[in-house]
Amino acid sequence: MFSLQKILGKEDKFFDLFEESAAHTTESVHALVSLIKDPKRLQSLQELSSARRDEKKTANAISDALINSFVTALDREDIEALAQTLYKIPKTIEKVGERILLAPQYVEDQDFTRHVAMLQDASTTLCTMVKEMRKGSNLEEMRSLNARLHEIESNHDELMMSVLRDLYTGKHEPLKAMFLMDLFEILEKAIDRFRDAGNVINHVVLKNS
C-alpha cells in the first residue's frame, strides 16, 4: 500500500486538476451519446466543444501549476504526460461528433450500442483510477483497473473487425462505406486514448510504489 497524497504533501491541486480532467472525459462521452441518439441536435456538438475547451483550460492550469511549483514529488514529465493524454480524450471524442454532423444521414441506421457502452465503461474506469491516485491505492488494484482498460480496447478491436467485415461486403454505397470507416476509426482512436491515459497512471503509480 502506498499514498501519492503523502508523497505530494500539500500539492493537492494536481489531484484536483487531474480529477477535473477525468470529469471532462465523462462529459464528452455523455455529449457524444446525446449526439448519436439525435445527430441533428447541433446543441450536442456545442456540448462536445465545451467539454474540450474546459479540458484545455484544465490542461493549461496544470502547466501553470508546474511552472509555479519549484519542487514536485512526481516527476514533471509524468505530470505533463498525464495532462496531455487526458486532454486528448475530449479532443478525439469531439472529432467523432464533427464527423457525424458532416453526414448524419449515414449514421441513422447504424447501431452504436456496443461502441457507446465501451466508451462509458472506459470513462468510468479511468475516473476511478484518477480518484485512486489521490487516496492511495493497492498497486494490484491499480493494475487491475488498467487491465480493464486494455480489455475494453481489445474488445473494441474485435468489434472493429466485425464492422470492417460488414463494410467490405459491398452492400453499402461506396461513399457511405468510406464515411463509416473513417468514423469508426476515430471511435477506435478514442478508446485507445483511454488506454493510453491508464498506462500513464499505472506507470506513475508503479514508479512511486
C-alpha positions in Angstrom: 0.0 0.0 0.0 1.2 3.5 -0.8 -0.1 7.0 -0.9 0.7 9.5 -3.6 -1.0 12.1 -1.5 1.7 11.6 1.2 4.4 11.8 -1.5 3.0 15.0 -2.8 2.5 16.6 0.6 0.3 19.7 0.1 0.3 19.5 -3.7 -3.4 18.6 -3.7 -4.0 21.0 -6.6 -2.7 18.4 -9.0 -5.2 15.8 -7.8 -7.9 18.4 -8.1 -6.9 19.2 -11.7 -6.5 15.6 -12.7 -10.0 14.8 -11.4 -11.3 17.8 -13.3 -9.7 16.4 -16.5 -11.2 12.9 -15.9 -14.6 14.5 -15.3 -14.3 16.3 -18.7 -13.9 12.9 -20.4 -17.2 11.8 -18.9 -18.9 14.9 -20.1 -17.5 14.3 -23.6 -18.9 10.7 -23.6 -22.3 11.9 -22.4 -22.4 14.6 -25.1 -21.4 12.1 -27.8 -24.2 9.7 -26.7 -26.7 12.5 -27.0 -25.5 13.3 -30.5 -25.6 9.7 -31.6 -29.2 9.5 -30.4 -30.1 12.5 -32.4 -27.4 13.5 -35.0 -29.4 16.7 -36.0 -29.1 18.2 -32.5 -26.4 20.9 -33.0 -26.5 21.5 -29.3 -24.8 18.2 -28.8 -21.7 19.4 -30.7 -21.7 22.6 -28.6 -21.6 20.3 -25.6 -18.7 18.4 -27.0 -16.8 21.6 -27.9 -17.5 22.9 -24.4 -16.0 19.8 -22.7 -12.9 20.0 -24.9 -12.5 23.7 -24.1 -12.9 23.1 -20.4 -10.3 20.4 -20.6 -7.9 22.7 -22.4 -8.3 25.2 -19.6 -7.6 22.4 -17.1 -4.5 21.3 -19.0 -3.3 24.9 -19.1 -3.9 25.1 -15.3 -1.7 22.0 -14.8 1.0 23.6 -16.8 0.8 26.8 -14.8 0.9 24.9 -11.6 4.1 23.1 -12.7 5.7 26.5 -13.5 4.7 27.9 -10.1 5.9 24.8 -8.2 9.6 24.7 -7.8 9.5 21.2 -6.3 7.2 18.4 -7.3 7.3 14.9 -5.8 6.1 13.4 -9.0 8.4 13.8 -12.0 7.4 16.8 -14.0 7.4 14.7 -17.2 4.9 12.3 -15.6 2.5 15.1 -14.7 2.8 16.6 -18.2 2.3 13.2 -19.8 -0.9 12.5 -17.8 -2.2 16.0 -18.5 -1.6 15.6 -22.3 -3.2 12.1 -22.5 -6.2 13.3 -20.6 -6.6 16.3 -22.9 -6.5 14.1 -26.0 -9.7 12.2 -24.9 -12.3 15.0 -25.2 -10.4 16.3 -28.3 -10.7 13.0 -30.0 -14.3 12.5 -29.0 -15.2 15.9 -30.4 -13.8 14.8 -33.7 -16.2 11.9 -33.7 -19.1 14.4 -33.3 -17.8 16.6 -36.1 -17.7 13.6 -38.4 -21.2 12.6 -37.6 -22.5 16.0 -38.4 -20.8 16.0 -41.7 -23.2 13.4 -43.0 -25.8 12.5 -40.3 -27.8 10.6 -42.9 -25.1 7.8 -43.0 -25.4 7.0 -39.3 -29.2 6.9 -38.9 -29.3 3.1 -39.4 -26.1 2.3 -37.5 -26.1 0.6 -34.2 -23.6 2.3 -31.8 -24.8 0.5 -28.7 -21.6 -1.5 -28.1 -19.3 1.3 -29.0 -21.1 3.6 -26.6 -21.1 1.0 -23.8 -17.3 0.6 -24.2 -16.7 4.4 -24.1 -18.8 4.7 -21.0 -17.0 1.7 -19.3 -13.6 3.2 -20.2 -14.6 6.6 -18.9 -15.8 5.2 -15.6 -12.7 3.0 -15.2 -10.4 5.9 -15.9 -12.2 8.2 -13.4 -11.8 5.5 -10.8 -8.1 5.3 -11.5 -7.6 9.0 -11.2 -9.5 9.1 -7.9 -7.5 6.2 -6.5 -4.3 8.2 -7.1 -5.5 10.8 -4.5 -6.4 8.4 -1.7 -3.7 5.9 -2.3 -4.4 2.5 -3.8 -3.2 -1.0 -3.6 -0.8 -1.5 -6.6 -2.6 -4.6 -7.6 -5.9 -2.8 -7.7 -4.5 -0.1 -10.0 -3.1 -2.8 -12.2 -6.5 -4.5 -12.3 -8.1 -1.2 -13.4 -5.5 -0.7 -16.1 -6.0 -4.2 -17.3 -9.7 -3.4 -17.6 -8.9 -0.5 -20.0 -6.8 -2.9 -22.0 -9.6 -5.4 -22.1 -12.0 -2.7 -23.3 -9.6 -1.7 -26.0 -9.1 -5.4 -27.1 -12.9 -5.9 -27.2 -13.3 -2.8 -29.3 -10.6 -4.1 -31.7 -12.7 -7.2 -32.2 -15.8 -5.1 -32.7 -13.9 -3.1 -35.4 -13.1 -6.3 -37.2 -16.8 -7.1 -37.3 -17.5 -3.6 -38.6 -14.9 -3.9 -41.3 -16.3 -7.2 -42.4 -19.7 -5.6 -42.8 -18.3 -2.6 -44.7 -16.3 -4.9 -47.1 -19.4 -6.9 -48.1 -20.2 -4.4 -50.8 -23.7 -3.9 -49.6 -23.1 -0.2 -48.7 -22.7 2.5 -51.3 -19.0 3.5 -51.6 -19.4 7.0 -50.2 -21.2 5.7 -47.1 -18.7 2.9 -46.6 -15.8 5.4 -46.7 -17.6 7.7 -44.3 -18.3 4.9 -41.8 -14.8 3.6 -42.0 -13.4 7.0 -41.1 -15.9 7.4 -38.3 -15.3 4.1 -36.7 -11.5 4.5 -36.9 -11.8 7.8 -34.9 -14.0 5.9 -32.4 -11.3 3.3 -32.1 -8.7 6.1 -31.5 -10.9 7.5 -28.7 -10.9 4.1 -27.0 -7.1 4.0 -27.4 -6.8 7.4 -25.7 -8.4 6.0 -22.6 -6.0 3.1 -22.6 -3.0 5.5 -23.1 -4.1 7.5 -20.0 -4.5 4.4 -18.0 -1.0 3.3 -19.0 0.4 6.7 -17.8 -1.4 6.4 -14.4 -0.2 2.8 -14.0 3.4 3.9 -14.8 3.2 6.8 -12.2 1.8 4.5 -9.5 4.4 1.8 -10.2 7.2 4.3 -10.2 6.2 5.7 -6.8 5.3 2.5 -5.1 
